[in-house]
Amino acid sequence: MSITQPQVEAVLSAGRQAAEAIGVPMNIAVLDEAAHMKAFTRMDGALLGSIDIALGKARTAALFGLNTETVGEFSRPGGTSPGLENTNGGLVVFAGGIPIRDAGGRVIGAVGVSGGAVDQDYRVAQAAAAAIQP
């Protein structure tokens, strides 16, 4: 099963609301479970350079079924998979990408957020994903 369009719209809406609440315009990407684009929004004033980062965060979360910062732990020097971030055409391995799961725990998509500080991206991604998490 893949993330549905109504679910995508709920994720984007929750992400925009969270970004507005902290006053930081964000780029928000939603991908399906195969890391294919379902939707993207660039809020007015969001950093242009963060577009690719938001997409990369969502892609990393979808491909591995893990939060991006968790993938980062594997890939850091001394981690179990140093250099992992260089695979799959390049991964984004800091916070702001979160897999989205169905009630059975299966990954149905992912959200990636970029435009603020890493902790801001993470909070917005959490709010976006929580909009449809069981």
C-alpha positions as CSV (number, residue, x, y, z in Angstrom):
1,M,0.0,0.0,0.0
2,S,1.2,3.5,-0.7
3,I,0.4,6.8,0.9
4,T,-2.9,8.2,-0.5
5,Q,-3.5,11.6,-1.8
6,P,-5.7,12.7,1.1
7,Q,-2.9,11.5,3.5
8,V,-0.3,13.5,1.5
9,E,-2.5,16.6,1.8
10,A,-2.8,16.1,5.5
11,V,1.0,15.7,5.8
12,L,1.7,18.9,3.8
13,S,-0.9,20.9,5.7
14,A,0.4,19.8,9.1
15,G,4.0,20.6,8.0
16,R,3.0,24.1,6.8
17,Q,1.2,24.8,10.0
18,A,4.2,23.7,12.1
19,A,6.5,25.8,10.0
20,E,4.3,28.8,10.3
21,A,4.0,28.4,14.1
22,I,7.8,28.7,14.4
23,G,8.0,31.4,11.7
24,V,10.3,29.5,9.4
25,P,9.4,29.0,5.7
26,M,10.1,25.4,4.7
27,N,10.4,23.1,1.7
28,I,8.4,20.0,2.4
29,A,8.6,16.8,0.2
30,V,6.3,13.8,0.4
31,L,7.4,10.6,-1.4
32,D,5.7,7.2,-1.6
33,E,7.2,4.0,-0.3
34,A,9.3,3.5,-3.4
35,A,10.8,7.0,-3.0
36,H,8.8,8.5,-5.9
37,M,7.4,12.0,-5.6
38,K,3.8,12.4,-4.4
39,A,3.9,16.1,-3.5
40,F,6.2,19.0,-2.8
41,T,5.6,22.5,-1.5
42,R,8.0,25.4,-1.2
43,M,6.6,28.0,1.3
44,D,7.1,31.6,0.3
45,G,10.6,32.6,1.3
46,A,11.9,29.1,1.8
47,L,15.5,28.7,0.9
48,L,16.2,27.6,-2.7
49,G,19.2,25.5,-1.6
50,S,16.9,23.5,0.7
51,I,14.7,22.1,-2.0
52,D,17.2,19.4,-2.9
53,I,17.8,18.7,0.8
54,A,14.1,18.2,1.6
55,L,13.8,15.8,-1.3
56,G,17.0,14.0,-0.2
57,K,15.7,13.6,3.3
58,A,12.4,12.2,2.2
59,R,14.2,9.8,-0.2
60,T,16.6,8.6,2.5
61,A,13.8,8.0,4.9
62,A,11.8,6.1,2.3
63,L,14.7,3.9,1.1
64,F,15.8,2.9,4.6
65,G,12.6,3.1,6.6
66,L,14.4,5.1,9.2
67,N,14.7,8.7,10.3
68,T,17.5,10.4,8.5
69,E,19.5,11.1,11.6
70,T,19.4,7.3,12.4
71,V,20.9,6.6,9.0
72,G,23.5,9.3,9.9
73,E,24.5,7.3,13.0
74,F,25.3,4.3,10.8
75,S,27.3,6.3,8.3
76,R,29.4,8.4,10.7
77,P,33.1,7.5,11.3
78,G,33.1,4.7,13.8
79,G,29.6,3.7,12.9
80,T,28.7,0.3,11.5
81,S,28.5,1.6,7.9
82,P,30.9,4.5,7.3
83,G,30.4,6.0,3.9
84,L,26.7,4.8,3.6
85,E,25.7,8.4,2.8
86,N,27.6,8.0,-0.5
87,T,25.4,5.2,-1.7
88,N,22.1,5.3,-3.6
89,G,23.1,8.5,-5.5
90,G,23.8,10.3,-2.2
91,L,21.8,10.3,1.1
92,V,21.0,13.1,3.5
93,V,21.9,11.9,6.9
94,F,20.9,14.6,9.4
95,A,17.4,15.2,10.9
96,G,14.4,16.2,9.0
97,G,13.4,13.1,7.1
98,I,10.9,10.6,8.6
99,P,9.3,7.5,7.2
100,I,5.5,7.3,7.3
101,R,4.0,4.0,8.3
102,D,0.5,2.5,8.2
103,A,-1.3,0.9,11.1
104,G,0.6,-2.4,10.5
105,G,4.0,-0.7,10.7
106,R,4.7,-0.9,6.9
107,V,6.4,2.1,5.3
108,I,3.9,3.8,3.0
109,G,5.9,7.0,2.3
110,A,8.2,9.6,3.8
111,V,8.4,13.3,4.5
112,G,11.5,15.4,4.2
113,V,11.7,19.0,5.5
114,S,14.4,21.6,5.0
115,G,14.7,25.3,5.4
116,G,15.5,26.0,9.0
117,A,18.0,24.8,11.6
118,V,18.2,21.0,11.8
119,D,16.2,20.9,15.0
120,Q,13.5,23.1,13.3
121,D,13.4,20.8,10.3
122,Y,13.0,17.8,12.6
123,R,10.1,19.3,14.6
124,V,8.3,20.3,11.4
125,A,8.8,16.8,9.9
126,Q,7.6,15.2,13.1
127,A,4.4,17.3,13.0
128,A,3.9,16.5,9.4
129,A,4.3,12.7,9.8
130,A,2.2,12.7,12.9
131,A,-0.8,14.0,10.9
132,I,-1.5,10.5,9.7
133,Q,0.5,8.2,11.9
134,P,-1.6,5.6,13.7
